[in-house]
Amino acid sequence: MEIGIGLIGAGYMGKLHAVALNAAPAVFNTKLRARLEMICTTTENGAKEKAEQFGFARSTSDWSTLVNDPRVEAIVIASPQTTHREIALEAFKLGKPVLCEKPLGASLADATAMAQAAQASEQVNLVGFNYIRTPATQLAHQLIKEGVIGDITFFRGEHTEDFFANPNASATWRSSGDSNGTMGDLAPHMINCAHVLVGPIRKVSAQIETVFKTRPSECAPNIVEQVTNDDVAQFMCTFENGATGHLLFSRVALGKKMGIIYEIIGTKGALRFDQEDQNTL
């Protein structure tokens, strides 16, 4: 049994989705197999090149062509956040399942409209929160659900990396646009983790900061560009169940490559996880 997949976006995450779609049947022994039907990138030549590289049958530079193609039965959105809403709404209108990369939209309004469209369509849908699926975190979720650590009283989480820690690194798409900053890029994973493991957040007191306010232009290093989004963000919070917490996010944390870390304190015990030692809880 096959399902025709259309992939929009061929950057870092687009490539990973293509690899995962090919590997999933062998890894999980599924009867349903992905047929890599069509890929979409910003140019026709680029799309054709990525189709050959990733194993897609066809390519296009027009996302609408992909979404409306009858042989494309499910959509993976791995394009910039500002494009997510329009693509998802069209796919749901046509009754096609959607897997959308995080953050869901470029704004609260985008995300709300997409969630409402997904609910109305009754189609299978998913946001790409992959880190909550790791075996250790699934075990943490099970232990919490079984009451092993008692009632949760405190949660501390962080997602810290150092890919923008060099102040002389060139400005890129990451250095402009609210949804491309740390709050849009790194924060969603740990906020999702907090929601899954502890529950909804009731209130926050937050701070964001741009550490390196200018960067050399990618096209002309002698020209300086303003950085218009955040490098670091943090907030204290209170969950609906009464637990308190602190969450930290940074793309300029030297030495951190995949610093997804959380500590959960309960009335009977505690849990700690670090993604850089991902098989230990």
C-alpha positions as CSV (number, residue, x, y, z in Angstrom):
1,M,0.0,0.0,0.0
2,E,1.4,3.4,-1.0
3,I,0.6,7.1,-0.3
4,G,1.8,9.8,-2.5
5,I,3.8,12.5,-0.6
6,G,4.4,16.1,-1.6
7,L,7.3,17.8,0.1
8,I,7.5,21.6,0.1
9,G,11.0,22.8,1.0
10,A,14.3,21.1,0.5
11,G,16.5,22.7,3.1
12,Y,17.9,21.1,6.2
13,M,14.5,19.8,7.4
14,G,13.2,19.0,3.9
15,K,16.2,16.7,3.3
16,L,15.6,15.0,6.7
17,H,12.0,14.4,5.9
18,A,12.9,12.9,2.5
19,V,15.4,10.5,4.2
20,A,12.9,9.6,6.9
21,L,10.1,8.9,4.4
22,N,12.3,6.4,2.6
23,A,13.5,4.7,5.8
24,A,10.2,4.6,7.8
25,P,8.8,1.3,6.3
26,A,12.0,-0.6,7.1
27,V,12.5,0.9,10.5
28,F,8.9,0.5,11.7
29,N,7.9,-2.4,9.5
30,T,4.8,-0.6,8.1
31,K,2.6,-1.9,5.4
32,L,1.9,1.7,4.2
33,R,4.9,3.1,2.2
34,A,5.6,6.6,1.1
35,R,5.7,7.2,-2.6
36,L,7.9,10.3,-3.1
37,E,5.6,11.9,-5.7
38,M,6.6,15.6,-5.9
39,I,8.9,18.1,-4.4
40,C,8.7,21.9,-4.5
41,T,11.5,24.5,-4.1
42,T,11.8,28.2,-5.1
43,T,13.1,27.5,-8.6
44,E,12.4,25.0,-11.3
45,N,16.0,24.0,-11.7
46,G,16.5,23.7,-8.0
47,A,13.4,21.6,-7.6
48,K,14.5,19.2,-10.4
49,E,17.9,18.9,-8.8
50,K,16.4,18.1,-5.4
51,A,14.0,15.6,-6.9
52,E,16.9,13.7,-8.4
53,Q,18.9,13.9,-5.1
54,F,16.1,12.8,-2.8
55,G,14.3,10.4,-5.1
56,F,11.0,12.3,-6.0
57,A,9.3,11.4,-9.2
58,R,8.4,15.0,-10.1
59,S,9.2,18.6,-9.2
60,T,7.8,22.1,-9.3
61,S,8.5,25.6,-8.1
62,D,4.8,26.3,-7.4
63,W,3.5,24.9,-4.1
64,S,-0.1,25.3,-5.4
65,T,0.7,22.9,-8.3
66,L,2.0,20.3,-5.8
67,V,-0.9,20.7,-3.3
68,N,-3.6,20.4,-6.1
69,D,-2.0,17.4,-7.9
70,P,-4.3,14.4,-7.5
71,R,-1.3,12.0,-7.1
72,V,-0.1,14.0,-4.1
73,E,-2.2,12.5,-1.2
74,A,-0.4,14.0,1.8
75,I,1.7,17.2,2.3
76,V,4.9,17.8,4.3
77,I,5.5,21.5,4.8
78,A,9.2,22.3,5.5
79,S,9.3,25.8,3.9
80,P,9.8,29.2,5.7
81,Q,7.2,29.9,8.5
82,T,5.6,32.8,6.5
83,T,4.4,30.3,3.9
84,H,2.9,27.7,6.2
85,R,-0.6,29.1,6.6
86,E,-1.6,29.5,3.0
87,I,-0.2,26.1,2.1
88,A,-1.9,24.3,5.0
89,L,-5.3,25.9,4.5
90,E,-5.3,24.9,0.8
91,A,-4.3,21.3,1.7
92,F,-7.0,21.0,4.3
93,K,-9.6,22.5,1.9
94,L,-8.7,19.6,-0.5
95,G,-9.0,17.0,2.3
96,K,-5.3,16.2,2.4
97,P,-3.3,15.3,5.6
98,V,-0.6,17.7,6.6
99,L,2.7,17.4,8.5
100,C,4.0,21.0,9.2
101,E,7.3,21.9,10.6
102,K,7.6,24.1,13.6
103,P,6.9,26.8,14.4
104,L,3.4,26.2,13.1
105,G,3.0,29.8,11.7
106,A,4.7,33.1,11.7
107,S,2.2,34.5,14.1
108,L,-0.5,33.5,16.6
109,A,-3.2,34.4,14.0
110,D,-1.5,32.0,11.5
111,A,-1.3,29.2,14.0
112,T,-4.9,29.6,15.1
113,A,-6.2,29.7,11.6
114,M,-4.2,26.5,10.7
115,A,-5.4,24.7,13.8
116,Q,-9.1,25.6,13.1
117,A,-8.7,24.5,9.5
118,A,-7.2,21.2,10.6
119,Q,-10.0,20.5,13.0
120,A,-12.7,21.4,10.5
121,S,-11.1,19.1,7.9
122,E,-10.9,16.1,10.2
123,Q,-7.7,15.2,8.4
124,V,-4.6,13.7,10.1
125,N,-2.3,16.5,11.0
126,L,0.9,16.9,12.9
127,V,3.5,19.5,13.9
128,G,7.1,18.4,13.7
129,F,8.0,18.2,17.4
130,N,10.4,15.3,17.0
131,Y,12.4,15.6,20.3
132,I,9.4,14.7,22.5
133,R,9.4,11.4,20.6
134,T,12.8,10.2,21.8
135,P,12.7,7.0,23.9
136,A,14.0,8.6,27.1
137,T,11.4,11.4,27.0
138,Q,8.7,8.9,26.2
139,L,9.8,7.0,29.3
140,A,9.8,10.2,31.3
141,H,6.2,10.9,30.2
142,Q,5.2,7.3,31.2
143,L,6.8,7.7,34.7
144,I,5.0,11.0,35.2
145,K,1.7,9.6,34.1
146,E,2.1,6.6,36.5
147,G,2.8,9.0,39.4
148,V,6.3,7.7,40.0
149,I,7.7,11.1,40.9
150,G,4.4,12.3,42.5
151,D,2.9,15.7,41.8
152,I,5.1,18.0,39.7
153,T,6.2,21.1,41.6
154,F,8.9,22.6,39.3
155,F,10.1,22.3,35.7
156,R,13.3,23.7,34.3
157,G,14.0,23.4,30.6
158,E,16.4,24.8,28.0
159,H,17.1,24.5,24.3
160,T,20.6,26.0,23.8
161,E,22.9,25.8,20.8
162,D,25.9,27.8,19.5
163,F,25.4,28.0,15.8
164,F,25.2,31.8,16.0
165,A,27.7,32.3,18.8
166,N,30.4,33.8,16.6
167,P,29.8,37.6,16.4
168,N,31.6,37.7,13.0
169,A,29.3,35.1,11.4
170,S,27.5,36.6,8.5
171,A,23.9,37.7,8.6
172,T,21.5,35.1,7.1
173,W,17.7,34.5,7.0
174,R,18.0,33.6,10.7
175,S,19.0,37.2,11.7
176,S,15.8,38.9,10.5
177,G,12.1,38.3,11.1
178,D,10.5,37.6,14.4
179,S,9.7,34.0,13.5
180,N,13.3,33.2,12.6
181,G,14.7,34.3,15.9
182,T,15.4,32.0,18.9
183,M,11.7,32.2,20.0
184,G,10.6,31.0,16.6
185,D,13.4,28.5,16.0
186,L,14.5,26.9,19.3
187,A,11.8,27.8,21.9
188,P,9.0,25.8,20.3
189,H,10.7,22.4,21.1
190,M,11.1,23.0,24.8
191,I,7.7,24.7,25.2
192,N,6.2,21.7,23.5
193,C,8.1,19.4,25.9
194,A,6.8,21.4,28.9
195,H,3.3,21.1,27.6
196,V,3.5,17.4,27.1
197,L,5.3,16.5,30.4
198,V,3.7,19.1,32.8
199,G,0.7,20.6,31.1
200,P,-0.6,23.9,29.8
201,I,1.1,27.1,30.9
202,R,-1.2,29.7,32.6
203,K,1.1,32.7,32.9
204,V,4.6,33.9,32.0
205,S,7.1,36.6,32.8
206,A,9.4,36.8,29.8
207,Q,12.6,38.5,28.5
208,I,14.2,38.4,25.1
209,E,17.6,39.9,24.1
210,T,19.6,40.4,20.9
211,V,23.2,39.7,22.0
212,F,24.9,40.6,18.7
213,K,23.0,43.5,17.3
214,T,24.8,43.7,13.9
215,R,26.5,41.1,11.6
216,P,28.6,41.3,8.4
217,S,26.5,41.0,5.3
218,E,26.5,37.6,3.6
219,C,27.0,39.2,0.2
220,A,29.5,42.0,1.2
221,P,31.5,41.4,4.4
222,N,32.4,45.1,4.6
223,I,28.7,46.0,5.0
224,V,27.1,45.7,8.4
225,E,23.5,44.5,8.7
226,Q,21.2,44.9,11.7
227,V,20.0,41.8,13.5
228,T,16.2,42.3,14.0
229,N,15.3,39.3,16.1
230,D,16.3,37.6,19.4
231,D,19.5,35.6,20.2
232,V,18.4,34.7,23.8
233,A,15.0,34.3,25.5
234,Q,13.8,33.1,28.8
235,F,10.7,33.1,31.0
236,M,9.5,32.1,34.4
237,C,6.0,30.5,34.3
238,T,3.2,29.0,36.3
239,F,1.4,25.9,34.9
240,E,-2.3,25.3,35.2
241,N,-1.6,22.5,37.7
242,G,0.2,25.0,40.0
243,A,3.8,23.9,39.2
244,T,6.3,26.7,38.5
245,G,9.0,26.7,35.9
246,H,11.9,28.4,34.1
247,L,12.6,28.0,30.4
248,L,15.7,29.3,28.6
249,F,16.5,29.4,24.9
250,S,19.7,30.6,23.1
251,R,21.5,30.3,19.8
252,V,24.7,31.9,21.1
253,A,25.5,29.4,24.0
254,L,29.1,28.5,23.3
255,G,29.8,24.8,23.6
256,K,26.2,23.7,23.2
257,K,25.4,21.7,20.1
258,M,22.1,20.2,21.0
259,G,21.4,21.5,24.5
260,I,17.8,20.2,25.0
261,I,17.8,19.7,28.8
262,Y,15.0,19.4,31.3
263,E,14.7,18.8,35.0
264,I,11.4,17.9,36.6
265,I,10.9,17.9,40.4
266,G,8.0,16.1,42.0
267,T,6.8,15.4,45.5
268,K,8.2,11.8,45.3
269,G,11.2,12.1,43.0
270,A,12.8,13.9,40.1
271,L,13.8,13.4,36.5
272,R,16.6,14.9,34.4
273,F,17.4,14.6,30.7
274,D,20.1,15.9,28.3
275,Q,19.8,15.4,24.6
276,E,23.6,15.3,24.3
277,D,23.4,12.1,26.3
278,Q,20.1,11.0,24.8
279,N,20.0,7.4,26.1
280,T,20.2,8.4,29.7
281,L,17.3,9.6,32.0
